[in-house]
Amino acid sequence: MSPDKNTQTMKPLTAANKLGIYLPATPAEFQSSPITRAQLEELRVNPPQWLTDLYANGPFPRDVVARKLGISNSGLARNGVNDALTHDEITALLADPPEWLVRERDNLVAVRKEAERVKEKEAARRAATNRPAKNLFGPK
């Protein structure tokens, strides 16, 4: 690599997504300037206190909230949970789950079971016909 080559940067939203944090909860200097790959790696290896606090207490982005609650992102949306939640809010929901949370957790289990059933059925069909799995991306 030539020494005069520009360093590749990313938008703060992209960096926040890669770190798994909620961008509006980050410091203003993080939100207002591009992040280099080296800076992102440094944040991962040696997180500052604000990042450690975000990882521990939130607020967490929707995908992290969904994972912690054991439901899908769609399940959050169906039930009007559009905002980021903190650790305490998630803990409260898990301690005394509302009816919608129980229903969405059951729904996610059913969806995963169905996906596994379809996968096994397809594997059995391929084994019966001695055909390899279909390569959807064309020849290698």
C-alpha positions as CSV (number, residue, x, y, z in Angstrom):
1,M,0.0,0.0,0.0
2,S,1.4,3.4,-0.9
3,P,2.0,5.8,2.0
4,D,0.0,8.6,0.3
5,K,-3.2,6.6,0.0
6,N,-6.2,8.0,1.9
7,T,-7.3,6.2,5.0
8,Q,-10.7,4.6,4.5
9,T,-13.4,6.0,6.8
10,M,-17.0,5.2,7.7
11,K,-20.0,7.1,8.9
12,P,-20.6,7.2,12.6
13,L,-23.8,5.2,12.1
14,T,-21.9,2.4,10.3
15,A,-19.3,2.4,13.1
16,A,-22.0,2.2,15.8
17,N,-23.7,-0.7,13.9
18,K,-20.3,-2.5,13.8
19,L,-19.9,-1.9,17.5
20,G,-23.5,-2.9,18.3
21,I,-24.3,0.3,20.1
22,Y,-27.1,2.9,19.8
23,L,-25.7,6.0,18.0
24,P,-27.8,8.7,19.7
25,A,-26.4,7.5,23.1
26,T,-22.8,8.0,22.0
27,P,-20.8,11.2,22.7
28,A,-21.2,14.1,20.3
29,E,-17.6,13.8,19.0
30,F,-18.3,10.2,18.0
31,Q,-21.5,11.2,16.2
32,S,-20.0,14.1,14.3
33,S,-16.8,12.8,12.7
34,P,-16.0,9.9,10.4
35,I,-14.3,6.9,12.0
36,T,-11.3,5.1,10.4
37,R,-10.9,1.3,10.5
38,A,-8.0,1.8,12.8
39,Q,-10.1,3.9,15.2
40,L,-12.8,1.3,15.2
41,E,-10.4,-1.5,16.0
42,E,-8.9,0.6,18.8
43,L,-12.5,1.1,20.2
44,R,-12.9,-2.7,20.1
45,V,-9.6,-3.5,21.7
46,N,-9.5,-0.6,24.3
47,P,-13.0,0.6,24.8
48,P,-13.3,4.0,26.5
49,Q,-15.5,4.3,29.6
50,W,-18.5,5.6,27.6
51,L,-18.4,2.5,25.4
52,T,-18.0,0.2,28.3
53,D,-21.0,1.8,30.0
54,L,-23.1,1.5,26.8
55,Y,-22.3,-2.2,26.5
56,A,-23.3,-2.7,30.1
57,N,-26.3,-0.5,30.6
58,G,-27.5,0.6,27.1
59,P,-29.6,2.0,25.7
60,F,-29.3,-0.8,23.2
61,P,-30.2,-0.8,19.5
62,R,-33.3,-2.7,18.4
63,D,-31.5,-5.8,17.2
64,V,-29.7,-6.1,20.6
65,V,-33.0,-5.5,22.5
66,A,-34.7,-8.2,20.4
67,R,-31.9,-10.7,21.0
68,K,-31.9,-10.0,24.8
69,L,-35.7,-10.5,25.0
70,G,-35.5,-13.6,22.8
71,I,-37.8,-12.3,20.1
72,S,-37.5,-11.0,16.6
73,N,-37.1,-7.4,15.4
74,S,-40.5,-7.8,13.8
75,G,-41.9,-8.8,17.2
76,L,-40.7,-5.6,18.7
77,A,-42.3,-3.6,15.9
78,R,-45.6,-5.5,16.1
79,N,-45.8,-4.5,19.8
80,G,-44.9,-0.9,19.5
81,V,-41.4,-1.1,20.9
82,N,-39.7,1.4,18.7
83,D,-37.3,3.0,21.1
84,A,-34.0,1.7,22.4
85,L,-34.2,0.1,25.8
86,T,-31.8,0.2,28.7
87,H,-30.6,-2.8,30.7
88,D,-33.0,-2.0,33.5
89,E,-36.0,-1.8,31.1
90,I,-35.1,-5.1,29.6
91,T,-34.6,-6.7,33.0
92,A,-38.0,-5.5,34.1
93,L,-39.6,-6.9,31.0
94,L,-37.9,-10.3,31.5
95,A,-38.8,-10.3,35.3
96,D,-42.5,-9.8,34.6
97,P,-43.1,-10.6,30.9
98,P,-46.2,-9.0,29.4
99,E,-48.5,-11.2,27.4
100,W,-47.1,-9.9,24.1
101,L,-43.5,-10.9,25.1
102,V,-44.6,-14.4,25.9
103,R,-46.5,-14.7,22.6
104,E,-43.6,-13.3,20.6
105,R,-41.1,-15.7,22.3
106,D,-43.4,-18.7,21.5
107,N,-43.8,-17.4,17.9
108,L,-40.0,-17.2,17.4
109,V,-39.6,-20.8,18.7
110,A,-42.3,-22.0,16.3
111,V,-40.7,-20.1,13.4
112,R,-37.3,-21.7,14.1
113,K,-38.8,-25.2,14.4
114,E,-40.5,-24.7,11.1
115,A,-37.3,-23.5,9.4
116,E,-35.5,-26.6,10.8
117,R,-38.3,-28.9,9.6
118,V,-38.1,-27.4,6.1
119,K,-34.3,-27.7,6.1
120,E,-34.4,-31.4,7.2
121,K,-37.1,-32.1,4.6
122,E,-35.0,-30.6,1.9
123,A,-31.9,-32.5,3.0
124,A,-33.9,-35.8,3.0
125,R,-35.2,-35.0,-0.5
126,R,-31.7,-34.3,-1.8
127,A,-30.4,-37.5,-0.2
128,A,-33.2,-39.5,-1.7
129,T,-32.4,-38.2,-5.2
130,N,-28.6,-38.1,-4.6
131,R,-28.5,-34.5,-5.7
132,P,-26.3,-31.9,-4.2
133,A,-27.8,-28.8,-2.7
134,K,-28.8,-26.2,-5.3
135,N,-26.2,-23.5,-5.7
136,L,-28.1,-20.3,-6.0
137,F,-25.1,-18.3,-6.8
138,G,-24.0,-20.1,-10.0
139,P,-20.9,-22.2,-10.6
140,K,-17.8,-21.5,-8.6
